[in-house]
Structures are given as C-alpha cells and as structure tokens.
Amino acid sequence: MRRKPLVFGSREPVDPPPPPTRSEEELLKRLRAGDEAAFSDLVDRYHPTMIRIAMLHVRSRAVAEEVAQEAWLGLLRGLDRFEGRSSLRTWLIRIVINRAKTAGAREHLHLPVGDEELEMRDGRFSQDGRWVTPPTHWADEVLDRLTAPSLVARVNEVIAELPALQRNVVTLRDIDGLTAAEVCAVLDISEGNQRVQLHRARTRIRSVLEQEVLP
C-alpha cells in the first residue's frame, strides 16, 4: 500500500479543514442575535484547535480548557466590537494565544519549588514545568491510518523539541490548517519569517523521520 506524502515536505496542509458552510457575515449576524445553534456550530468547529494551541503555552489540559472557555467568553463579549479586519477564526485564535500566554506566564511565576509532580521521572515535564510532549490528536489529518500510529509519537517528540516559534508555526499550519496569512496575524510575525520558521520546522521533522522511522 502506497503511503501518502508527509505534510512536512509540502507547502500546504494535506487535509485542510473544510470551508465554513455559511458566510462569515451570516454567522456573525446570527451570533450577534444570540443564536445558540450558531454558537454551538462554532464551538464544534474550533474548540479542538483552541485546546491544541493553548497547550503550546500551558502545562495541563485543564488549564487549556480554562483558556478556551475564557476565549469563548471574550468572543461573545467582543462581537459588537468586531470590525472584520481579520477573519473570525483568526480573531478567535488570537484571543486564545493572548490568554494562553497570560496563563502560562502565571503558571511559571507561581511554579512551586520542589513540586514532585514536575520532577516525575517519566519525562512528561521539562524543568520549568512545561509539557515535553504536548498531547495532540492529529494522526488522521496527516498520515495514512495504517502508518500514523507508528510515527505520531516520534513526530510529537520532535515538535516538542523545536524552538517555540517553529513549534507554534508548524502546529498552526500543518496540524490546525491555518493559512500563512492567519498564522502571521495570530503570531504577529512577517510573511517571510513565517515561511522561514515553517521550512525549518518541516525540514527538522522530515529529517528525523527519514533517519529514524521511515525505511
């Protein structure tokens, strides 16, 4: 059975998320009118992505869930002020990034000295209490179902070892399917910087897989 090409060697995600079924203008109109079904659709569409992005900055899924909930509240409270200068998705993810960074900084500031949980010998946390291998659920989006289980663990390790900006860019682009423009807006970086960071991250991941995993 022929494998699908790795996403990390291509310019665009292999399986980008499907486009919205409704126009953003219509969705905004419904949200501002208090349409609960519209809000539920939005949560179903973006909540998993928000959790994964938050996990880049915080130590536990529980905190990531809190960050996501705060972001949803921020979206609802700010709907009337949203001017459409960016897409609704970009705006929502920017809220997540900002709240996750704040939560992560707060965690780091109040990190207990000698906390045994953060010194576990199983290697789940680094010395500063951050995840060494962030939990992700993206195998089906990147590789063939039959080959993904044997590769995803190592890919997760490599992603976790990348410099922070490379890790964020490759996660947003190749795991969550954001466009280059959206990543630039979310991370506040230039198009050229985004391109360089993505190339370096993909090159590193592909190199490791070719040397250690793929025949």
C-alpha positions in Angstrom: 0.0 0.0 0.0 1.5 3.3 -1.0 1.9 5.9 1.7 0.6 9.4 1.4 3.4 12.1 1.2 4.3 13.7 4.5 2.8 17.1 5.0 6.0 18.5 6.3 7.6 18.3 2.8 4.8 20.2 1.1 3.8 23.9 1.1 0.2 23.4 2.2 -1.5 21.1 4.7 -2.5 17.7 3.2 -6.0 17.8 4.6 -7.0 21.4 5.4 -10.3 21.8 7.3 -13.4 22.2 5.2 -14.6 25.7 4.5 -17.5 27.1 6.5 -20.9 26.2 5.2 -22.2 29.6 5.9 -20.8 33.0 5.0 -19.0 34.7 7.9 -21.3 37.7 7.6 -24.3 35.5 8.1 -22.6 33.7 11.0 -21.8 36.9 12.7 -25.3 38.1 12.3 -26.7 35.0 13.9 -24.2 35.2 16.8 -25.0 38.8 17.5 -28.7 37.9 17.5 -28.0 35.3 20.2 -28.5 32.2 18.0 -27.3 29.3 20.2 -27.2 26.9 17.3 -24.7 29.2 15.5 -22.5 29.4 18.6 -22.7 25.6 19.0 -21.6 25.1 15.4 -18.6 27.5 16.0 -17.6 25.6 19.2 -17.7 22.2 17.4 -15.6 23.7 14.5 -12.8 25.4 16.5 -12.7 24.2 20.1 -10.3 21.3 19.5 -7.9 23.6 17.6 -8.1 26.1 20.5 -7.2 23.5 23.0 -4.2 22.4 21.0 -3.0 26.0 20.6 -3.4 26.6 24.3 -1.4 23.5 25.1 1.6 25.1 23.5 1.7 27.6 26.3 0.3 25.9 29.4 1.2 22.7 31.3 -2.1 20.9 31.6 -5.2 20.2 29.6 -7.3 21.5 32.5 -5.7 25.0 32.2 -6.0 24.8 28.4 -9.7 24.2 28.8 -10.0 27.2 31.1 -8.1 29.3 28.5 -10.5 28.1 25.8 -13.6 28.9 27.9 -12.2 32.4 28.6 -11.6 32.9 24.9 -15.2 31.9 24.1 -16.4 34.4 26.6 -14.1 37.0 25.1 -15.5 36.4 21.7 -19.1 36.7 22.9 -18.4 39.9 24.8 -16.5 41.4 21.9 -18.8 40.5 19.0 -20.2 44.0 18.8 -16.7 45.5 18.5 -15.5 43.0 15.9 -14.9 45.1 12.7 -14.0 42.2 10.4 -10.4 43.4 9.8 -9.4 39.7 10.1 -11.4 36.5 9.7 -13.5 35.4 12.7 -11.2 32.4 13.1 -8.1 34.5 13.2 -9.6 36.8 15.7 -10.7 33.9 17.9 -7.3 32.2 17.8 -5.6 35.4 18.6 -7.8 35.6 21.8 -6.7 32.1 22.7 -3.0 32.9 22.1 -3.2 36.0 24.3 -5.0 34.3 27.1 -2.8 31.2 26.9 0.4 33.3 27.2 -1.0 35.0 30.2 -2.0 31.7 31.8 1.4 30.2 31.0 3.3 33.1 32.5 1.1 32.9 35.6 1.8 29.2 36.0 5.6 29.8 35.6 5.5 32.6 38.1 3.8 30.5 40.7 5.5 27.2 40.0 6.1 25.6 43.4 9.8 24.9 44.1 10.4 21.1 44.6 7.0 20.1 43.3 7.3 16.4 42.9 4.8 16.2 40.1 7.0 18.4 38.0 10.0 16.2 38.8 8.5 13.0 37.7 11.0 10.5 36.2 8.7 9.6 33.3 9.9 12.7 31.4 6.5 14.2 30.8 7.6 17.7 32.0 10.7 19.8 31.5 12.5 21.6 34.3 10.2 24.6 34.0 7.1 22.5 34.3 6.1 22.6 30.6 5.0 19.6 28.6 7.9 17.8 26.9 5.4 16.0 24.5 2.2 18.0 24.3 -0.9 15.8 23.8 -2.2 16.1 20.2 -4.8 14.3 18.2 -3.9 14.7 14.5 -2.7 11.4 13.1 -5.7 11.1 10.7 -5.1 14.6 9.4 -1.5 14.0 8.4 -0.7 10.4 7.6 -2.3 7.2 6.4 -4.3 5.5 9.1 -2.1 2.4 9.0 1.2 4.2 9.3 0.3 7.1 11.6 0.3 5.2 14.9 3.9 4.1 14.4 5.0 7.7 13.6 2.9 10.1 15.6 4.7 9.5 18.9 8.1 10.4 17.4 6.7 13.4 15.5 5.2 14.7 18.7 8.6 14.4 20.4 10.3 16.3 17.6 7.7 19.1 17.5 8.0 19.5 21.3 11.8 19.9 20.9 11.5 22.6 18.3 12.2 26.3 19.2 8.9 27.9 20.4 8.2 29.9 17.3 8.9 27.0 14.9 6.7 24.8 17.1 3.8 27.3 17.0 4.1 27.9 13.3 4.1 24.2 12.3 1.3 23.4 14.7 -0.9 26.2 13.3 -0.1 25.5 9.7 0.2 21.7 9.5 -2.0 20.5 12.4 -4.7 23.1 12.5 -4.7 24.1 8.9 -4.4 27.9 9.2 -3.3 29.8 6.2 0.0 31.6 6.1 -1.7 35.0 6.5 -3.7 33.8 9.5 -0.5 32.5 11.2 1.2 35.8 10.6 -1.8 37.6 12.2 -2.1 35.3 15.1 1.7 35.2 16.0 2.3 38.8 14.9 5.2 37.9 12.5 6.1 38.8 9.0 5.2 36.6 6.0 8.9 36.0 5.4 9.6 35.0 9.0 6.6 32.6 8.9 7.9 31.0 5.8 11.4 30.5 7.2 10.1 29.1 10.5 7.8 26.7 8.8 10.5 25.5 6.4 13.0 24.9 9.3 10.3 23.0 11.3 9.2 20.8 8.4 12.8 20.1 7.5 13.7 19.1 11.0 10.7 16.8 11.4 11.2 15.2 8.0 14.9 14.7 8.6 14.2 12.9 11.9 11.5 10.7 10.3 13.7 9.8 7.4 16.7 8.9 9.6 14.9 7.1 12.5 11.5 5.9 11.3 10.8 5.6 7.6 12.6 2.8 5.7 
